[in-house]
């Protein structure tokens, strides 16, 4: 499932164990290259980290900049939606 994949990838690639609260949001993704395109969905899960020291296993140098941060970076995919979800969810 998407959730199992998210759990596996976070643990394998970042060394972070987490408790998952469920699906936070589902976004639409479209990648266009020339006259070809592909579309899909990107599920984003709410989770609480149980470990706080990421150990990045990144043989392809895909996520070598993984880190914890105080402020969501400006170039984050779907940043506005994530900020809206965070503010709505954490203000309760």
HTML snippet that shows the backbone in 3Dmol.js (N, CA, C, O; Angstrom):
<script src="https://3Dmol.org/build/3Dmol-min.js"></script>
<div id="view" style="width:600px;height:400px;position:relative"></div>
<script>
const pdb = `
ATOM      1  N   UNK A   1       0.845  -1.189   0.000  1.00  0.00           N
ATOM      2  CA  UNK A   1       0.000   0.000   0.000  1.00  0.00           C
ATOM      3  C   UNK A   1       0.881   1.240   0.000  1.00  0.00           C
ATOM      4  O   UNK A   1       2.083   1.157   0.253  1.00  0.00           O
ATOM      5  N   UNK A   2       0.275   2.396  -0.287  1.00  0.00           N
ATOM      6  CA  UNK A   2       1.024   3.651  -0.219  1.00  0.00           C
ATOM      7  C   UNK A   2       1.598   3.867   1.177  1.00  0.00           C
ATOM      8  O   UNK A   2       2.746   4.284   1.328  1.00  0.00           O
ATOM      9  N   UNK A   3       0.790   3.580   2.194  1.00  0.00           N
ATOM     10  CA  UNK A   3       1.260   3.800   3.565  1.00  0.00           C
ATOM     11  C   UNK A   3       2.435   2.884   3.896  1.00  0.00           C
ATOM     12  O   UNK A   3       3.413   3.329   4.498  1.00  0.00           O
ATOM     13  N   UNK A   4       2.353   1.631   3.516  1.00  0.00           N
ATOM     14  CA  UNK A   4       3.468   0.714   3.775  1.00  0.00           C
ATOM     15  C   UNK A   4       4.731   1.188   3.062  1.00  0.00           C
ATOM     16  O   UNK A   4       5.832   1.081   3.602  1.00  0.00           O
ATOM     17  N   UNK A   5       4.568   1.709   1.856  1.00  0.00           N
ATOM     18  CA  UNK A   5       5.714   2.240   1.113  1.00  0.00           C
ATOM     19  C   UNK A   5       6.300   3.457   1.823  1.00  0.00           C
ATOM     20  O   UNK A   5       7.520   3.598   1.906  1.00  0.00           O
ATOM     21  N   UNK A   6       5.449   4.326   2.329  1.00  0.00           N
ATOM     22  CA  UNK A   6       5.930   5.510   3.051  1.00  0.00           C
ATOM     23  C   UNK A   6       6.691   5.102   4.298  1.00  0.00           C
ATOM     24  O   UNK A   6       7.762   5.643   4.573  1.00  0.00           O
ATOM     25  N   UNK A   7       6.155   4.154   5.058  1.00  0.00           N
ATOM     26  CA  UNK A   7       6.829   3.677   6.268  1.00  0.00           C
ATOM     27  C   UNK A   7       8.183   3.059   5.931  1.00  0.00           C
ATOM     28  O   UNK A   7       9.187   3.349   6.582  1.00  0.00           O
ATOM     29  N   UNK A   8       8.201   2.209   4.910  1.00  0.00           N
ATOM     30  CA  UNK A   8       9.432   1.537   4.512  1.00  0.00           C
ATOM     31  C   UNK A   8      10.488   2.535   4.046  1.00  0.00           C
ATOM     32  O   UNK A   8      11.645   2.449   4.456  1.00  0.00           O
ATOM     33  N   UNK A   9      10.094   3.481   3.192  1.00  0.00           N
ATOM     34  CA  UNK A   9      11.053   4.440   2.649  1.00  0.00           C
ATOM     35  C   UNK A   9      11.628   5.352   3.731  1.00  0.00           C
ATOM     36  O   UNK A   9      12.827   5.629   3.733  1.00  0.00           O
ATOM     37  N   UNK A  10      10.787   5.818   4.642  1.00  0.00           N
ATOM     38  CA  UNK A  10      11.275   6.681   5.718  1.00  0.00           C
ATOM     39  C   UNK A  10      12.270   5.928   6.593  1.00  0.00           C
ATOM     40  O   UNK A  10      13.303   6.475   6.979  1.00  0.00           O
ATOM     41  N   UNK A  11      11.959   4.679   6.903  1.00  0.00           N
ATOM     42  CA  UNK A  11      12.855   3.879   7.736  1.00  0.00           C
ATOM     43  C   UNK A  11      14.140   3.513   6.989  1.00  0.00           C
ATOM     44  O   UNK A  11      15.233   3.652   7.539  1.00  0.00           O
ATOM     45  N   UNK A  12      14.019   3.046   5.741  1.00  0.00           N
ATOM     46  CA  UNK A  12      15.189   2.595   4.990  1.00  0.00           C
ATOM     47  C   UNK A  12      16.090   3.733   4.550  1.00  0.00           C
ATOM     48  O   UNK A  12      17.309   3.646   4.702  1.00  0.00           O
ATOM     49  N   UNK A  13      15.517   4.803   4.007  1.00  0.00           N
ATOM     50  CA  UNK A  13      16.326   5.861   3.413  1.00  0.00           C
ATOM     51  C   UNK A  13      16.758   6.931   4.402  1.00  0.00           C
ATOM     52  O   UNK A  13      17.797   7.563   4.215  1.00  0.00           O
ATOM     53  N   UNK A  14      15.967   7.143   5.460  1.00  0.00           N
ATOM     54  CA  UNK A  14      16.322   8.197   6.413  1.00  0.00           C
ATOM     55  C   UNK A  14      16.633   7.648   7.802  1.00  0.00           C
ATOM     56  O   UNK A  14      17.119   8.383   8.662  1.00  0.00           O
ATOM     57  N   UNK A  15      16.361   6.373   8.028  1.00  0.00           N
ATOM     58  CA  UNK A  15      16.629   5.796   9.337  1.00  0.00           C
ATOM     59  C   UNK A  15      15.721   6.332  10.431  1.00  0.00           C
ATOM     60  O   UNK A  15      16.073   6.298  11.610  1.00  0.00           O
ATOM     61  N   UNK A  16      14.552   6.827  10.041  1.00  0.00           N
ATOM     62  CA  UNK A  16      13.612   7.412  11.002  1.00  0.00           C
ATOM     63  C   UNK A  16      12.437   6.457  11.184  1.00  0.00           C
ATOM     64  O   UNK A  16      11.775   6.070  10.222  1.00  0.00           O
ATOM     65  N   UNK A  17      12.195   6.089  12.434  1.00  0.00           N
ATOM     66  CA  UNK A  17      11.016   5.289  12.773  1.00  0.00           C
ATOM     67  C   UNK A  17       9.926   6.259  13.205  1.00  0.00           C
ATOM     68  O   UNK A  17      10.209   7.250  13.878  1.00  0.00           O
ATOM     69  N   UNK A  18       8.687   5.985  12.826  1.00  0.00           N
ATOM     70  CA  UNK A  18       7.591   6.907  13.130  1.00  0.00           C
ATOM     71  C   UNK A  18       6.311   6.150  13.425  1.00  0.00           C
ATOM     72  O   UNK A  18       6.129   5.006  13.009  1.00  0.00           O
ATOM     73  N   UNK A  19       5.429   6.817  14.152  1.00  0.00           N
ATOM     74  CA  UNK A  19       4.079   6.330  14.376  1.00  0.00           C
ATOM     75  C   UNK A  19       3.175   7.125  13.445  1.00  0.00           C
ATOM     76  O   UNK A  19       3.155   8.355  13.488  1.00  0.00           O
ATOM     77  N   UNK A  20       2.429   6.420  12.605  1.00  0.00           N
ATOM     78  CA  UNK A  20       1.620   7.084  11.589  1.00  0.00           C
ATOM     79  C   UNK A  20       0.210   7.336  12.093  1.00  0.00           C
ATOM     80  O   UNK A  20      -0.439   6.451  12.650  1.00  0.00           O
ATOM     81  N   UNK A  21      -0.255   8.578  11.883  1.00  0.00           N
ATOM     82  CA  UNK A  21      -1.592   8.983  12.305  1.00  0.00           C
ATOM     83  C   UNK A  21      -2.614   8.830  11.191  1.00  0.00           C
ATOM     84  O   UNK A  21      -3.815   8.911  11.447  1.00  0.00           O
ATOM     85  N   UNK A  22      -2.170   8.614   9.977  1.00  0.00           N
ATOM     86  CA  UNK A  22      -3.083   8.447   8.854  1.00  0.00           C
ATOM     87  C   UNK A  22      -2.752   9.391   7.710  1.00  0.00           C
ATOM     88  O   UNK A  22      -1.765  10.126   7.753  1.00  0.00           O
ATOM     89  N   UNK A  23      -3.583   9.358   6.703  1.00  0.00           N
ATOM     90  CA  UNK A  23      -3.393  10.190   5.522  1.00  0.00           C
ATOM     91  C   UNK A  23      -3.677  11.650   5.873  1.00  0.00           C
ATOM     92  O   UNK A  23      -4.754  11.974   6.373  1.00  0.00           O
ATOM     93  N   UNK A  24      -2.720  12.518   5.614  1.00  0.00           N
ATOM     94  CA  UNK A  24      -2.895  13.947   5.887  1.00  0.00           C
ATOM     95  C   UNK A  24      -3.504  14.647   4.689  1.00  0.00           C
ATOM     96  O   UNK A  24      -4.421  15.455   4.836  1.00  0.00           O
ATOM     97  N   UNK A  25      -2.998  14.338   3.500  1.00  0.00           N
ATOM     98  CA  UNK A  25      -3.511  14.970   2.292  1.00  0.00           C
ATOM     99  C   UNK A  25      -3.099  14.154   1.078  1.00  0.00           C
ATOM    100  O   UNK A  25      -2.157  13.363   1.133  1.00  0.00           O
ATOM    101  N   UNK A  26      -3.809  14.357  -0.003  1.00  0.00           N
ATOM    102  CA  UNK A  26      -3.530  13.686  -1.257  1.00  0.00           C
ATOM    103  C   UNK A  26      -3.404  14.768  -2.318  1.00  0.00           C
ATOM    104  O   UNK A  26      -4.329  15.554  -2.521  1.00  0.00           O
ATOM    105  N   UNK A  27      -2.267  14.810  -2.991  1.00  0.00           N
ATOM    106  CA  UNK A  27      -2.059  15.847  -3.991  1.00  0.00           C
ATOM    107  C   UNK A  27      -1.921  15.228  -5.376  1.00  0.00           C
ATOM    108  O   UNK A  27      -1.609  14.046  -5.513  1.00  0.00           O
ATOM    109  N   UNK A  28      -2.156  16.032  -6.384  1.00  0.00           N
ATOM    110  CA  UNK A  28      -2.054  15.631  -7.786  1.00  0.00           C
ATOM    111  C   UNK A  28      -0.652  15.969  -8.280  1.00  0.00           C
ATOM    112  O   UNK A  28      -0.141  17.057  -8.015  1.00  0.00           O
ATOM    113  N   UNK A  29      -0.039  15.045  -8.991  1.00  0.00           N
ATOM    114  CA  UNK A  29       1.299  15.251  -9.539  1.00  0.00           C
ATOM    115  C   UNK A  29       1.240  15.044 -11.040  1.00  0.00           C
ATOM    116  O   UNK A  29       0.678  14.060 -11.522  1.00  0.00           O
ATOM    117  N   UNK A  30       1.828  15.984 -11.777  1.00  0.00           N
ATOM    118  CA  UNK A  30       1.947  15.827 -13.229  1.00  0.00           C
ATOM    119  C   UNK A  30       3.372  16.173 -13.623  1.00  0.00           C
ATOM    120  O   UNK A  30       3.891  17.231 -13.267  1.00  0.00           O
ATOM    121  N   UNK A  31       3.995  15.270 -14.359  1.00  0.00           N
ATOM    122  CA  UNK A  31       5.350  15.491 -14.853  1.00  0.00           C
ATOM    123  C   UNK A  31       5.268  15.570 -16.366  1.00  0.00           C
ATOM    124  O   UNK A  31       4.749  14.666 -17.021  1.00  0.00           O
ATOM    125  N   UNK A  32       5.789  16.668 -16.920  1.00  0.00           N
ATOM    126  CA  UNK A  32       5.737  16.885 -18.369  1.00  0.00           C
ATOM    127  C   UNK A  32       7.164  17.004 -18.892  1.00  0.00           C
ATOM    128  O   UNK A  32       7.996  17.715 -18.326  1.00  0.00           O
ATOM    129  N   UNK A  33       7.426  16.292 -19.982  1.00  0.00           N
ATOM    130  CA  UNK A  33       8.718  16.391 -20.654  1.00  0.00           C
ATOM    131  C   UNK A  33       8.448  16.363 -22.153  1.00  0.00           C
ATOM    132  O   UNK A  33       8.069  15.341 -22.724  1.00  0.00           O
ATOM    133  N   UNK A  34       8.653  17.509 -22.760  1.00  0.00           N
ATOM    134  CA  UNK A  34       8.368  17.596 -24.192  1.00  0.00           C
ATOM    135  C   UNK A  34       6.886  17.382 -24.450  1.00  0.00           C
ATOM    136  O   UNK A  34       6.038  18.052 -23.860  1.00  0.00           O
ATOM    137  N   UNK A  35       6.581  16.441 -25.337  1.00  0.00           N
ATOM    138  CA  UNK A  35       5.173  16.175 -25.655  1.00  0.00           C
ATOM    139  C   UNK A  35       4.617  14.988 -24.855  1.00  0.00           C
ATOM    140  O   UNK A  35       3.538  14.485 -25.167  1.00  0.00           O
ATOM    141  N   UNK A  36       5.327  14.552 -23.858  1.00  0.00           N
ATOM    142  CA  UNK A  36       4.874  13.432 -23.024  1.00  0.00           C
ATOM    143  C   UNK A  36       4.615  13.898 -21.603  1.00  0.00           C
ATOM    144  O   UNK A  36       5.273  14.806 -21.095  1.00  0.00           O
ATOM    145  N   UNK A  37       3.645  13.259 -20.978  1.00  0.00           N
ATOM    146  CA  UNK A  37       3.351  13.581 -19.585  1.00  0.00           C
ATOM    147  C   UNK A  37       2.845  12.345 -18.864  1.00  0.00           C
ATOM    148  O   UNK A  37       2.360  11.398 -19.482  1.00  0.00           O
ATOM    149  N   UNK A  38       2.963  12.374 -17.576  1.00  0.00           N
ATOM    150  CA  UNK A  38       2.442  11.315 -16.725  1.00  0.00           C
ATOM    151  C   UNK A  38       1.826  11.982 -15.499  1.00  0.00           C
ATOM    152  O   UNK A  38       2.346  12.972 -14.984  1.00  0.00           O
ATOM    153  N   UNK A  39       0.715  11.422 -15.044  1.00  0.00           N
ATOM    154  CA  UNK A  39       0.016  11.982 -13.894  1.00  0.00           C
ATOM    155  C   UNK A  39      -0.154  10.916 -12.820  1.00  0.00           C
ATOM    156  O   UNK A  39      -0.153   9.716 -13.095  1.00  0.00           O
ATOM    157  N   UNK A  40      -0.298  11.386 -11.611  1.00  0.00           N
ATOM    158  CA  UNK A  40      -0.536  10.464 -10.512  1.00  0.00           C
ATOM    159  C   UNK A  40      -0.923  11.220  -9.259  1.00  0.00           C
ATOM    160  O   UNK A  40      -1.206  12.418  -9.295  1.00  0.00           O
ATOM    161  N   UNK A  41      -0.931  10.504  -8.161  1.00  0.00           N
ATOM    162  CA  UNK A  41      -1.242  11.111  -6.872  1.00  0.00           C
ATOM    163  C   UNK A  41      -0.050  10.959  -5.947  1.00  0.00           C
ATOM    164  O   UNK A  41       0.747  10.031  -6.080  1.00  0.00           O
ATOM    165  N   UNK A  42       0.055  11.880  -5.015  1.00  0.00           N
ATOM    166  CA  UNK A  42       1.120  11.851  -4.024  1.00  0.00           C
ATOM    167  C   UNK A  42       0.466  11.897  -2.651  1.00  0.00           C
ATOM    168  O   UNK A  42      -0.010  12.948  -2.224  1.00  0.00           O
ATOM    169  N   UNK A  43       0.440  10.759  -1.956  1.00  0.00           N
ATOM    170  CA  UNK A  43      -0.132  10.762  -0.612  1.00  0.00           C
ATOM    171  C   UNK A  43       0.890  11.301   0.386  1.00  0.00           C
ATOM    172  O   UNK A  43       2.075  10.977   0.313  1.00  0.00           O
ATOM    173  N   UNK A  44       0.419  12.124   1.314  1.00  0.00           N
ATOM    174  CA  UNK A  44       1.268  12.674   2.369  1.00  0.00           C
ATOM    175  C   UNK A  44       0.667  12.216   3.693  1.00  0.00           C
ATOM    176  O   UNK A  44      -0.512  12.446   3.961  1.00  0.00           O
ATOM    177  N   UNK A  45       1.481  11.570   4.513  1.00  0.00           N
ATOM    178  CA  UNK A  45       0.990  11.006   5.767  1.00  0.00           C
ATOM    179  C   UNK A  45       1.397  11.851   6.963  1.00  0.00           C
ATOM    180  O   UNK A  45       2.481  12.434   6.997  1.00  0.00           O
ATOM    181  N   UNK A  46       0.509  11.903   7.935  1.00  0.00           N
ATOM    182  CA  UNK A  46       0.823  12.528   9.220  1.00  0.00           C
ATOM    183  C   UNK A  46       1.488  11.465  10.082  1.00  0.00           C
ATOM    184  O   UNK A  46       1.001  10.339  10.184  1.00  0.00           O
ATOM    185  N   UNK A  47       2.602  11.831  10.699  1.00  0.00           N
ATOM    186  CA  UNK A  47       3.332  10.871  11.529  1.00  0.00           C
ATOM    187  C   UNK A  47       4.094  11.613  12.616  1.00  0.00           C
ATOM    188  O   UNK A  47       4.383  12.804  12.502  1.00  0.00           O
ATOM    189  N   UNK A  48       4.406  10.882  13.661  1.00  0.00           N
ATOM    190  CA  UNK A  48       5.214  11.417  14.754  1.00  0.00           C
ATOM    191  C   UNK A  48       6.519  10.621  14.786  1.00  0.00           C
ATOM    192  O   UNK A  48       6.505   9.399  14.934  1.00  0.00           O
ATOM    193  N   UNK A  49       7.638  11.320  14.648  1.00  0.00           N
ATOM    194  CA  UNK A  49       8.935  10.652  14.644  1.00  0.00           C
ATOM    195  C   UNK A  49       9.238  10.066  16.020  1.00  0.00           C
ATOM    196  O   UNK A  49       9.051  10.725  17.043  1.00  0.00           O
ATOM    197  N   UNK A  50       9.704   8.828  16.030  1.00  0.00           N
ATOM    198  CA  UNK A  50      10.128   8.176  17.260  1.00  0.00           C
ATOM    199  C   UNK A  50      11.636   8.275  17.425  1.00  0.00           C
ATOM    200  O   UNK A  50      12.162   8.079  18.521  1.00  0.00           O
ATOM    201  N   UNK A  51      12.326   8.577  16.340  1.00  0.00           N
ATOM    202  CA  UNK A  51      13.767   8.808  16.375  1.00  0.00           C
ATOM    203  C   UNK A  51      14.006  10.183  15.774  1.00  0.00           C
ATOM    204  O   UNK A  51      13.278  10.603  14.875  1.00  0.00           O
ATOM    205  N   UNK A  52      15.012  10.880  16.259  1.00  0.00           N
ATOM    206  CA  UNK A  52      15.200  12.247  15.774  1.00  0.00           C
ATOM    207  C   UNK A  52      16.578  12.499  15.162  1.00  0.00           C
ATOM    208  O   UNK A  52      16.969  13.649  14.964  1.00  0.00           O
ATOM    209  N   UNK A  53      17.301  11.442  14.867  1.00  0.00           N
ATOM    210  CA  UNK A  53      18.622  11.588  14.263  1.00  0.00           C
ATOM    211  C   UNK A  53      18.626  10.837  12.932  1.00  0.00           C
ATOM    212  O   UNK A  53      18.926   9.644  12.894  1.00  0.00           O
ATOM    213  N   UNK A  54      18.292  11.538  11.832  1.00  0.00           N
ATOM    214  CA  UNK A  54      18.224  10.836  10.546  1.00  0.00           C
ATOM    215  C   UNK A  54      19.587  10.272  10.139  1.00  0.00           C
ATOM    216  O   UNK A  54      20.621  10.915  10.321  1.00  0.00           O
ATOM    217  N   UNK A  55      19.563   9.076   9.594  1.00  0.00           N
ATOM    218  CA  UNK A  55      20.761   8.427   9.042  1.00  0.00           C
ATOM    219  C   UNK A  55      20.440   8.142   7.588  1.00  0.00           C
ATOM    220  O   UNK A  55      19.804   7.137   7.273  1.00  0.00           O
ATOM    221  N   UNK A  56      20.876   9.021   6.705  1.00  0.00           N
ATOM    222  CA  UNK A  56      20.523   8.935   5.296  1.00  0.00           C
ATOM    223  C   UNK A  56      21.332   7.848   4.594  1.00  0.00           C
ATOM    224  O   UNK A  56      22.563   7.878   4.588  1.00  0.00           O
ATOM    225  N   UNK A  57      20.624   6.891   4.006  1.00  0.00           N
ATOM    226  CA  UNK A  57      21.216   5.870   3.154  1.00  0.00           C
ATOM    227  C   UNK A  57      20.840   6.260   1.733  1.00  0.00           C
ATOM    228  O   UNK A  57      19.720   6.007   1.288  1.00  0.00           O
ATOM    229  N   UNK A  58      21.780   6.879   1.021  1.00  0.00           N
ATOM    230  CA  UNK A  58      21.446   7.524  -0.245  1.00  0.00           C
ATOM    231  C   UNK A  58      22.446   7.168  -1.342  1.00  0.00           C
ATOM    232  O   UNK A  58      23.261   8.008  -1.723  1.00  0.00           O
ATOM    233  N   UNK A  59      22.398   5.934  -1.855  1.00  0.00           N
ATOM    234  CA  UNK A  59      23.382   5.536  -2.865  1.00  0.00           C
ATOM    235  C   UNK A  59      23.278   6.325  -4.168  1.00  0.00           C
ATOM    236  O   UNK A  59      24.262   6.418  -4.902  1.00  0.00           O
ATOM    237  N   UNK A  60      22.104   6.898  -4.476  1.00  0.00           N
ATOM    238  CA  UNK A  60      21.921   7.648  -5.717  1.00  0.00           C
ATOM    239  C   UNK A  60      22.025   9.159  -5.511  1.00  0.00           C
ATOM    240  O   UNK A  60      21.793   9.926  -6.445  1.00  0.00           O
ATOM    241  N   UNK A  61      22.370   9.592  -4.296  1.00  0.00           N
ATOM    242  CA  UNK A  61      22.477  11.010  -3.963  1.00  0.00           C
ATOM    243  C   UNK A  61      21.158  11.747  -4.188  1.00  0.00           C
ATOM    244  O   UNK A  61      21.141  12.930  -4.528  1.00  0.00           O
ATOM    245  N   UNK A  62      20.045  11.017  -3.990  1.00  0.00           N
ATOM    246  CA  UNK A  62      18.708  11.562  -4.224  1.00  0.00           C
ATOM    247  C   UNK A  62      18.224  12.402  -3.044  1.00  0.00           C
ATOM    248  O   UNK A  62      17.531  13.400  -3.238  1.00  0.00           O
ATOM    249  N   UNK A  63      18.581  12.010  -1.839  1.00  0.00           N
ATOM    250  CA  UNK A  63      18.053  12.686  -0.650  1.00  0.00           C
ATOM    251  C   UNK A  63      19.166  13.078   0.312  1.00  0.00           C
ATOM    252  O   UNK A  63      18.949  13.117   1.523  1.00  0.00           O
ATOM    253  N   UNK A  64      20.342  13.367  -0.207  1.00  0.00           N
ATOM    254  CA  UNK A  64      21.498  13.623   0.648  1.00  0.00           C
ATOM    255  C   UNK A  64      21.324  14.845   1.546  1.00  0.00           C
ATOM    256  O   UNK A  64      22.046  14.982   2.534  1.00  0.00           O
ATOM    257  N   UNK A  65      20.406  15.716   1.235  1.00  0.00           N
ATOM    258  CA  UNK A  65      20.194  16.917   2.060  1.00  0.00           C
ATOM    259  C   UNK A  65      19.079  16.723   3.095  1.00  0.00           C
ATOM    260  O   UNK A  65      18.592  17.704   3.657  1.00  0.00           O
ATOM    261  N   UNK A  66      18.670  15.484   3.355  1.00  0.00           N
ATOM    262  CA  UNK A  66      17.597  15.230   4.328  1.00  0.00           C
ATOM    263  C   UNK A  66      18.009  15.753   5.697  1.00  0.00           C
ATOM    264  O   UNK A  66      19.126  15.514   6.158  1.00  0.00           O
ATOM    265  N   UNK A  67      17.091  16.472   6.341  1.00  0.00           N
ATOM    266  CA  UNK A  67      17.388  17.039   7.654  1.00  0.00           C
ATOM    267  C   UNK A  67      16.080  17.492   8.298  1.00  0.00           C
ATOM    268  O   UNK A  67      15.057  17.602   7.622  1.00  0.00           O
ATOM    269  N   UNK A  68      16.114  17.751   9.596  1.00  0.00           N
ATOM    270  CA  UNK A  68      14.994  18.364  10.296  1.00  0.00           C
ATOM    271  C   UNK A  68      15.125  19.866  10.127  1.00  0.00           C
ATOM    272  O   UNK A  68      16.240  20.380  10.032  1.00  0.00           O
ATOM    273  N   UNK A  69      14.022  20.572  10.087  1.00  0.00           N
ATOM    274  CA  UNK A  69      14.072  22.019   9.934  1.00  0.00           C
ATOM    275  C   UNK A  69      12.943  22.653  10.714  1.00  0.00           C
ATOM    276  O   UNK A  69      11.897  22.042  10.931  1.00  0.00           O
ATOM    277  N   UNK A  70      13.168  23.904  11.138  1.00  0.00           N
ATOM    278  CA  UNK A  70      12.176  24.663  11.892  1.00  0.00           C
ATOM    279  C   UNK A  70      11.120  25.274  10.970  1.00  0.00           C
ATOM    280  O   UNK A  70       9.935  25.293  11.305  1.00  0.00           O
ATOM    281  N   UNK A  71      11.551  25.772   9.811  1.00  0.00           N
ATOM    282  CA  UNK A  71      10.666  26.431   8.865  1.00  0.00           C
ATOM    283  C   UNK A  71      10.653  25.633   7.571  1.00  0.00           C
ATOM    284  O   UNK A  71      11.706  25.276   7.044  1.00  0.00           O
ATOM    285  N   UNK A  72       9.466  25.356   7.063  1.00  0.00           N
ATOM    286  CA  UNK A  72       9.340  24.602   5.827  1.00  0.00           C
ATOM    287  C   UNK A  72      10.009  25.379   4.690  1.00  0.00           C
ATOM    288  O   UNK A  72       9.640  26.528   4.447  1.00  0.00           O
ATOM    289  N   UNK A  73      10.977  24.789   3.987  1.00  0.00           N
ATOM    290  CA  UNK A  73      11.680  25.500   2.915  1.00  0.00           C
ATOM    291  C   UNK A  73      10.723  26.013   1.832  1.00  0.00           C
ATOM    292  O   UNK A  73       9.710  25.384   1.529  1.00  0.00           O
ATOM    293  N   UNK A  74      11.062  27.141   1.273  1.00  0.00           N
ATOM    294  CA  UNK A  74      10.227  27.792   0.253  1.00  0.00           C
ATOM    295  C   UNK A  74      10.020  26.918  -0.980  1.00  0.00           C
ATOM    296  O   UNK A  74       8.970  26.995  -1.619  1.00  0.00           O
ATOM    297  N   UNK A  75      11.006  26.085  -1.326  1.00  0.00           N
ATOM    298  CA  UNK A  75      10.892  25.290  -2.551  1.00  0.00           C
ATOM    299  C   UNK A  75      10.265  23.911  -2.318  1.00  0.00           C
ATOM    300  O   UNK A  75      10.380  23.031  -3.172  1.00  0.00           O
ATOM    301  N   UNK A  76       9.607  23.714  -1.176  1.00  0.00           N
ATOM    302  CA  UNK A  76       8.941  22.449  -0.873  1.00  0.00           C
ATOM    303  C   UNK A  76       7.732  22.253  -1.781  1.00  0.00           C
ATOM    304  O   UNK A  76       6.922  23.163  -1.955  1.00  0.00           O
ATOM    305  N   UNK A  77       7.618  21.057  -2.356  1.00  0.00           N
ATOM    306  CA  UNK A  77       6.469  20.731  -3.201  1.00  0.00           C
ATOM    307  C   UNK A  77       5.190  20.876  -2.381  1.00  0.00           C
ATOM    308  O   UNK A  77       5.126  20.407  -1.245  1.00  0.00           O
ATOM    309  N   UNK A  78       4.186  21.510  -2.940  1.00  0.00           N
ATOM    310  CA  UNK A  78       2.873  21.689  -2.291  1.00  0.00           C
ATOM    311  C   UNK A  78       2.985  22.411  -0.946  1.00  0.00           C
ATOM    312  O   UNK A  78       2.226  22.126  -0.020  1.00  0.00           O
ATOM    313  N   UNK A  79       3.924  23.337  -0.845  1.00  0.00           N
ATOM    314  CA  UNK A  79       4.196  24.033   0.407  1.00  0.00           C
ATOM    315  C   UNK A  79       2.949  24.694   0.992  1.00  0.00           C
ATOM    316  O   UNK A  79       2.676  24.541   2.183  1.00  0.00           O
ATOM    317  N   UNK A  80       2.189  25.423   0.178  1.00  0.00           N
ATOM    318  CA  UNK A  80       1.006  26.123   0.689  1.00  0.00           C
ATOM    319  C   UNK A  80      -0.001  25.156   1.289  1.00  0.00           C
ATOM    320  O   UNK A  80      -0.571  25.426   2.347  1.00  0.00           O
ATOM    321  N   UNK A  81      -0.223  24.034   0.623  1.00  0.00           N
ATOM    322  CA  UNK A  81      -1.161  23.035   1.139  1.00  0.00           C
ATOM    323  C   UNK A  81      -0.655  22.417   2.433  1.00  0.00           C
ATOM    324  O   UNK A  81      -1.435  22.183   3.356  1.00  0.00           O
ATOM    325  N   UNK A  82       0.647  22.151   2.507  1.00  0.00           N
ATOM    326  CA  UNK A  82       1.218  21.588   3.728  1.00  0.00           C
ATOM    327  C   UNK A  82       1.121  22.557   4.899  1.00  0.00           C
ATOM    328  O   UNK A  82       0.799  22.158   6.019  1.00  0.00           O
ATOM    329  N   UNK A  83       1.399  23.824   4.639  1.00  0.00           N
ATOM    330  CA  UNK A  83       1.299  24.839   5.697  1.00  0.00           C
ATOM    331  C   UNK A  83      -0.147  24.963   6.167  1.00  0.00           C
ATOM    332  O   UNK A  83      -0.406  25.053   7.367  1.00  0.00           O
ATOM    333  N   UNK A  84      -1.085  24.968   5.229  1.00  0.00           N
ATOM    334  CA  UNK A  84      -2.504  25.049   5.593  1.00  0.00           C
ATOM    335  C   UNK A  84      -2.906  23.849   6.453  1.00  0.00           C
ATOM    336  O   UNK A  84      -3.571  24.013   7.476  1.00  0.00           O
ATOM    337  N   UNK A  85      -2.500  22.641   6.037  1.00  0.00           N
ATOM    338  CA  UNK A  85      -2.815  21.438   6.818  1.00  0.00           C
ATOM    339  C   UNK A  85      -2.192  21.518   8.207  1.00  0.00           C
ATOM    340  O   UNK A  85      -2.854  21.237   9.206  1.00  0.00           O
ATOM    341  N   UNK A  86      -0.918  21.901   8.268  1.00  0.00           N
ATOM    342  CA  UNK A  86      -0.222  22.003   9.557  1.00  0.00           C
ATOM    343  C   UNK A  86      -0.922  22.972  10.486  1.00  0.00           C
ATOM    344  O   UNK A  86      -1.169  22.657  11.650  1.00  0.00           O
ATOM    345  N   UNK A  87      -1.241  24.145   9.979  1.00  0.00           N
ATOM    346  CA  UNK A  87      -1.876  25.161  10.812  1.00  0.00           C
ATOM    347  C   UNK A  87      -3.248  24.705  11.293  1.00  0.00           C
ATOM    348  O   UNK A  87      -3.607  24.930  12.449  1.00  0.00           O
ATOM    349  N   UNK A  88      -4.008  24.073  10.424  1.00  0.00           N
ATOM    350  CA  UNK A  88      -5.342  23.591  10.785  1.00  0.00           C
ATOM    351  C   UNK A  88      -5.255  22.451  11.799  1.00  0.00           C
ATOM    352  O   UNK A  88      -6.024  22.413  12.760  1.00  0.00           O
ATOM    353  N   UNK A  89      -4.331  21.534  11.587  1.00  0.00           N
ATOM    354  CA  UNK A  89      -4.217  20.341  12.413  1.00  0.00           C
ATOM    355  C   UNK A  89      -3.580  20.627  13.771  1.00  0.00           C
ATOM    356  O   UNK A  89      -4.049  20.130  14.795  1.00  0.00           O
ATOM    357  N   UNK A  90      -2.538  21.407  13.779  1.00  0.00           N
ATOM    358  CA  UNK A  90      -1.821  21.662  15.032  1.00  0.00           C
ATOM    359  C   UNK A  90      -2.435  22.762  15.889  1.00  0.00           C
ATOM    360  O   UNK A  90      -2.047  22.947  17.042  1.00  0.00           O
ATOM    361  N   UNK A  91      -3.385  23.486  15.326  1.00  0.00           N
ATOM    362  CA  UNK A  91      -4.010  24.545  16.106  1.00  0.00           C
ATOM    363  C   UNK A  91      -5.163  24.003  16.956  1.00  0.00           C
ATOM    364  O   UNK A  91      -5.746  24.733  17.758  1.00  0.00           O
ATOM    365  N   UNK A  92      -5.481  22.736  16.778  1.00  0.00           N
ATOM    366  CA  UNK A  92      -6.591  22.118  17.513  1.00  0.00           C
ATOM    367  C   UNK A  92      -6.171  21.793  18.932  1.00  0.00           C
ATOM    368  O   UNK A  92      -6.970  21.268  19.708  1.00  0.00           O
TER     369      UNK A  92
END
`;
const viewer = $3Dmol.createViewer("view");
viewer.addModel(pdb, "pdb");
viewer.setStyle({}, {cartoon: {color: "spectrum"}});
viewer.zoomTo();
viewer.render();
</script>
